[in-house]
Amino acid sequence: MADRVLTTTGSARYERNTCMGTREEQLSPEEFGIAARRWLSERLGGQPDTGDLDAIQVARSFQADLYDAGFAGITFPAEWGGQGLSAAYQQAFDEEAAHYELPNFVFLVGLAMCGPTLVDLGTATQKRRYLRSLLRGEEIWSQLFSEPSAGSDVAGLRTRAVRDGDDWIVQGQKVWTSRAQYARFGALLARTDPSVPKHQGLTMFILDMHAPGVTVRPLTVMSGRSPFNEVFLDEVRVPGDAVLGAVGDGWTSALTMLDHERRSVGSPSYGGDTRLSFNSLKLFAESMGAAGEASVRRSLTELFATERAVSLLTARLREEKREGQDLGARSSVAKLTGALLLRQATAAFTEMAGPSDLAWSADDERHVAIDSAIKAAPSVGIAGGTNEIQRNIIGERILGLPREPSVERGKSFAETQGSGEE
Ligand SMILES: Cc1cc2nc3c(=O)[nH]c(=O)nc-3n(C[C@H](O)[C@H](O)[C@H](O)COP(=O)(O)OP(=O)(O)OC[C@H]3O[C@@H](n4cnc5c(N)ncnc54)[C@H](O)[C@@H]3O)c2cc1C
């Protein structure tokens, strides 16, 4: 059997196989990082032989290995299949993982958003049923919040869920649903009571994406890929025990998930090596022979400092959250600074690339990778709430500035203009 990391709540051990049998060692976060480095280099170093496997199979196999090696769900509670370790261990892993393009991006919505929300709000039965298989990559999750007329104003959504005995019948449409075409489950936000103000009549459900009436249509973007989908919900029957949180309190469930999403999207480890970062730009500068130039060194140093600050902020928030502290709206600060960090990285690249940034040959892998990272960068300022929305939240909830004026305040959803309700 291979060497592996074993964890119990609060501590990690390394089980090493020697010719004398197995030996166990306690691991500090630093040693955990070293174990992660060794594992990642063995698992992802060199050219992985993926044979005939497609990207989803590769992702599943990697996530299962990551889980079995003790590096998935690092801060998830041990009782629900996680490793039960502190944010310092996650930080140590993230620093090592930043050197690789982990092939498990398809699980991100589950690992970073739906999974932590299940931990916070799920019943024991839900946690038992979903968490371990989510962490091990056996079931992919998606988030069904946004609609054609409800993005920034997600509480204005129109998808309806109406009671039918113990079940609910769902009717409506979602959009921008990341990786729904692969998903087995989705966290669905729907309106269950239009007679109260819009934030009060929502409920979150765990949706079986294979249920009759669920139609997923991929949306192709300019890169030729289909990261998003439209999801049509036509008389979809959802059982009563699929409510995540409380009936009518879906806004709390949504804020819980958005809080996790904002810390995750803001984190410099989000997107791994596909993201513009100090590491990728340092390599680029070296390959251009420009790493010694004063202006390049200054840009890289500034980028390193900002990246480090954002990374420490997200790690601190993650640890406070794990300890049960109230983060208030501080995840919005992490999200906004993470998005601005990418803007800074794009500017640093443009400056160091100079005229060579204008055109390159299609087989120049280095440039092609950076080009796709630059194209992906603005999306971080949109997903999980745009930069403008984060600024509004920070202004109102942290700085105490006046709330935005609203003609809807105090009115039921059905009364508000454009609700589509009779
Ligand atoms: C990469 C990516 C992945 C995504 N994945 C998912 C997913 O899996 N599931 C899901 O449900 N959604 C997903 N989304 C959708 C995302 O949540 C929405 O795009 C986002 O909330 C913005 O909504 P919108 O696109 O409708 O823009 P709009 O809300 O129409 O906003 C348009 C512009 O108006 C500005 N604006 C709007 N309201 C205000 C205001 N009050 N004050 C100041 N400015 C304002 C916005 O900042 C923006 O610039 C994803 C988006 C991206 C980019």
The ligand as an SDF file (V2000), in Angstrom:
LIG
                    3D

 53 58  0  0  0  0  0  0  0  0999 V2000
  -17.8820   32.5890  -14.5540 C   0  0  0  0  0  0  0  0  0  0  0  0
  -19.2980   32.6990  -14.0820 C   0  0  0  0  0  0  0  0  0  0  0  0
  -19.9050   31.6030  -13.4960 C   0  0  0  0  0  0  0  0  0  0  0  0
  -21.2400   31.6930  -13.0610 C   0  0  0  0  0  0  0  0  0  0  0  0
  -21.8180   30.5700  -12.5320 N   0  0  0  0  0  0  0  0  0  0  0  0
  -23.0750   30.6480  -12.0670 C   0  0  0  0  0  0  0  0  0  0  0  0
  -23.7050   29.4770  -11.5130 C   0  0  0  0  0  0  0  0  0  0  0  0
  -23.1210   28.3940  -11.4650 O   0  0  0  0  0  0  0  0  0  0  0  0
  -24.9620   29.5850  -11.0410 N   0  0  0  0  0  0  0  0  0  0  0  0
  -25.6520   30.7580  -11.0700 C   0  0  0  0  0  0  0  0  0  0  0  0
  -26.7820   30.7860  -10.5800 O   0  0  0  0  0  0  0  0  0  0  0  0
  -25.1080   31.8820  -11.6470 N   0  0  0  0  0  0  0  0  0  0  0  0
  -23.8370   31.8440  -12.1470 C   0  0  0  0  0  0  0  0  0  0  0  0
  -23.2620   32.9570  -12.7190 N   0  0  0  0  0  0  0  0  0  0  0  0
  -24.0760   34.1630  -12.9000 C   0  0  0  0  0  0  0  0  0  0  0  0
  -23.6570   35.3210  -12.0060 C   0  0  0  0  0  0  0  0  0  0  0  0
  -24.0620   35.1010  -10.6660 O   0  0  0  0  0  0  0  0  0  0  0  0
  -24.3080   36.5850  -12.5690 C   0  0  0  0  0  0  0  0  0  0  0  0
  -23.7580   36.8000  -13.8680 O   0  0  0  0  0  0  0  0  0  0  0  0
  -24.0340   37.8180  -11.7230 C   0  0  0  0  0  0  0  0  0  0  0  0
  -24.6970   37.7180  -10.4860 O   0  0  0  0  0  0  0  0  0  0  0  0
  -24.4810   39.1150  -12.4400 C   0  0  0  0  0  0  0  0  0  0  0  0
  -25.7940   38.9910  -12.9000 O   0  0  0  0  0  0  0  0  0  0  0  0
  -26.1730   39.3640  -14.4140 P   0  0  0  0  0  0  0  0  0  0  0  0
  -25.2000   38.6580  -15.3050 O   0  0  0  0  0  0  0  0  0  0  0  0
  -27.6150   39.0890  -14.5970 O   0  0  0  0  0  0  0  0  0  0  0  0
  -25.8600   40.9190  -14.5630 O   0  0  0  0  0  0  0  0  0  0  0  0
  -26.8140   42.1050  -14.1070 P   0  0  0  0  0  0  0  0  0  0  0  0
  -27.3490   41.8410  -12.7450 O   0  0  0  0  0  0  0  0  0  0  0  0
  -27.8130   42.3530  -15.1910 O   0  0  0  0  0  0  0  0  0  0  0  0
  -25.7990   43.3150  -14.0270 O   0  0  0  0  0  0  0  0  0  0  0  0
  -25.3660   44.0540  -15.1960 C   0  0  0  0  0  0  0  0  0  0  0  0
  -24.4570   45.1830  -14.7360 C   0  0  0  0  0  0  0  0  0  0  0  0
  -25.1770   46.0750  -13.8720 O   0  0  0  0  0  0  0  0  0  0  0  0
  -24.4970   46.2420  -12.6400 C   0  0  0  0  0  0  0  0  0  0  0  0
  -25.4600   46.3610  -11.5540 N   0  0  0  0  0  0  0  0  0  0  0  0
  -26.5770   45.6060  -11.3700 C   0  0  0  0  0  0  0  0  0  0  0  0
  -27.2040   45.9780  -10.2350 N   0  0  0  0  0  0  0  0  0  0  0  0
  -26.4660   46.9670   -9.6740 C   0  0  0  0  0  0  0  0  0  0  0  0
  -26.6040   47.7640   -8.4990 C   0  0  0  0  0  0  0  0  0  0  0  0
  -27.6120   47.5860   -7.6570 N   0  0  0  0  0  0  0  0  0  0  0  0
  -25.6470   48.7050   -8.2490 N   0  0  0  0  0  0  0  0  0  0  0  0
  -24.5960   48.8810   -9.1000 C   0  0  0  0  0  0  0  0  0  0  0  0
  -24.4330   48.1680  -10.2500 N   0  0  0  0  0  0  0  0  0  0  0  0
  -25.3510   47.2210  -10.5190 C   0  0  0  0  0  0  0  0  0  0  0  0
  -23.6550   44.9760  -12.4760 C   0  0  0  0  0  0  0  0  0  0  0  0
  -22.5460   45.2000  -11.6390 O   0  0  0  0  0  0  0  0  0  0  0  0
  -23.2570   44.6790  -13.9160 C   0  0  0  0  0  0  0  0  0  0  0  0
  -22.1230   45.4520  -14.2720 O   0  0  0  0  0  0  0  0  0  0  0  0
  -21.9560   32.9050  -13.1960 C   0  0  0  0  0  0  0  0  0  0  0  0
  -21.3320   34.0140  -13.7910 C   0  0  0  0  0  0  0  0  0  0  0  0
  -20.0310   33.9120  -14.2380 C   0  0  0  0  0  0  0  0  0  0  0  0
  -19.3760   35.1090  -14.8850 C   0  0  0  0  0  0  0  0  0  0  0  0
  1  2  1  0
  2  3  1  0
  2 52  2  0
  3  4  2  0
  4  5  1  0
  4 50  1  0
  5  6  2  0
  6  7  1  0
  6 13  1  0
  7  8  2  0
  7  9  1  0
  9 10  1  0
 10 11  2  0
 10 12  1  0
 12 13  2  0
 13 14  1  0
 14 15  1  0
 14 50  1  0
 15 16  1  0
 16 17  1  0
 16 18  1  0
 18 19  1  0
 18 20  1  0
 20 21  1  0
 20 22  1  0
 22 23  1  0
 23 24  1  0
 24 25  2  0
 24 26  1  0
 24 27  1  0
 27 28  1  0
 28 29  2  0
 28 30  1  0
 28 31  1  0
 31 32  1  0
 32 33  1  0
 33 34  1  0
 33 48  1  0
 34 35  1  0
 35 36  1  0
 35 46  1  0
 36 37  1  0
 36 45  1  0
 37 38  2  0
 38 39  1  0
 39 40  1  0
 39 45  2  0
 40 41  1  0
 40 42  2  0
 42 43  1  0
 43 44  2  0
 44 45  1  0
 46 47  1  0
 46 48  1  0
 48 49  1  0
 50 51  2  0
 51 52  1  0
 52 53  1  0
M  END
$$$$
